Amino acid sequence: MTREAMRRQLARDGWRQVLLMIVPALVVGRLGTFDERFGLLIFVAGLLSLFPSLVGFRAYKHGLIHLEKVIGSDAEPEGWKSLRRLRLRALMLASLPAWIAALGSLFGLDEVPRTLLVAGSLALLVLYRVPRQLA
């Protein structure tokens, strides 16, 4: 796979992840609530779920460093595959707050906290862009 094709694949992965963050929050938010007593607890759990993404970001950063070292060599395709694998794992961790927000809407989480959690996930998604230096 060429460098440009891999960059396009990473871009598609990113947009797919955006949809996987936003659509559940919108769809599940339209359903009714089962129990409205747990909204604050779920919001706190969503905020705490931001922290596991630090582990994913550290791994992604090291993957970028490794890819930068192997660009132009025979190991470059494997470096891109490794970076994609690390990035997908990190994007899943970054999606946790948005998914908790979607589930929280069933248990009384209001719109503003839900929006904040989804925005937090989207802000984390920005961290996982591929730098232009690797083009």
Sequence and secondary structure as in RCSB ss.txt:
>XXXX:A:sequence
MTREAMRRQLARDGWRQVLLMIVPALVVGRLGTFDERFGLLIFVAGLLSLFPSLVGFRAYKHGLIHLEKVIGSDA
EPEGWKSLRRLRLRALMLASLPAWIAALGSLFGLDEVPRTLLVAGSLALLVLYRVPRQLA
>XXXX:A:secstr
  HHHHHHHHHHHHHHHHHHHHHHHHHHHTS  S SS HHHHHHHHHHTTTTHHHHHHHHHHHHHHHHHHTTSTT
HHHHHHHHHHHHHHHHHHHHHHHHHHHHHGGGT  HHHHHHHHHHHHHHHHHT   GGG 
